[in-house]
Amino acid sequence: MTSKGALLVATIGAALAMSGSAYAGSCSRLSISGTAVTQELATALAKGFLSDEIALRGAKGRGRVSVSCKYDLVVSTCSASQRICK
């Protein structure tokens, strides 16, 4: 698969999910998913999407980024989550 094809698969597979307020005040937990042909690329996409979304929301990430991955058929889906505060 070409790099453009892998990027297309990764971009199409990207998903965004926001959990309910897990922390008091103006903090919450944000979780973003990225899907790609390899686990390394899916992890990088998920972390990049998470960073972009935090910046778009005008928030700051608190604590470490947690990543979990799952392999389905021919693609890997990774979810990156972090506590964010405004």
N, C-alpha and C positions, 0 to 999 in steps of 0.2 A: 504494500500500500504506500502511496506517495505521502509526503509530509502534508500536502494540501488535503489529501483524503483523510489522514489521521486528525488533522485540525478540524475538518468539517464534522467528523464523527464526534470529536470532543466538544465542539461548540453546540452541536445539536443536542448532545446528551446532557448539557449543563442544566442543573435545576436549582431552584432557590426555595428554601423552606425556613420560616421563622417560627420558633417555638414560642409558647406563651411566656409571660413574664416569670422568670425563674428566680429573680432577685428583687429585693425591695428597691424603691426609688426609681431612678431612670436607667437601671441596668437590666439587661436581658441576655439570653443566649441566642446566638445566631449560628445557623448551620447551613452550609452551602455544599452542593454536590457537583462533581465533575466526572464525566465519562469519557474514556479514551481506550485505545487498543492496548496500551501497556499500563501497568499499575503506577509506574513512575510518572508518566504523563498525566494520568488521572489525578494523582496526588498534587502535582504542580498546578494543574488547572483549578482544583478545589481550593487550594491555598491562595492562588491568585484571585479567584472570584471572591473569596472571603475578604481579602484585603481591599479589593475594589468596592465591595458593598459597604464595608465599614466606613471607608472614606466618603462614599456617596451619602451615607446617613449622617455624616458629620460627627461620628462617634469615635471612641478610642477603644482599642482592644485591651483587655485586662487578662493577665495570666497566659498560660501557654495554649497553643493551638492543638486541639485533639483531632487526630485523623484515623478513620477506620475505612477499610476497603473491602470490596466484595467482587468476585470474578463471576460473570454471567456469560456463558457461551463463548463469545470471542472478544468481549470487552470487559474492562475493569471499571467499577464505579466506586469512587472514593468520596467520603463526606468529611469536610473540615468544619469544626465548630470552635467557637471561642466566646467568652463572656465579653459583652460590649457595654460601655457606659457613655452617656452624653454629658 
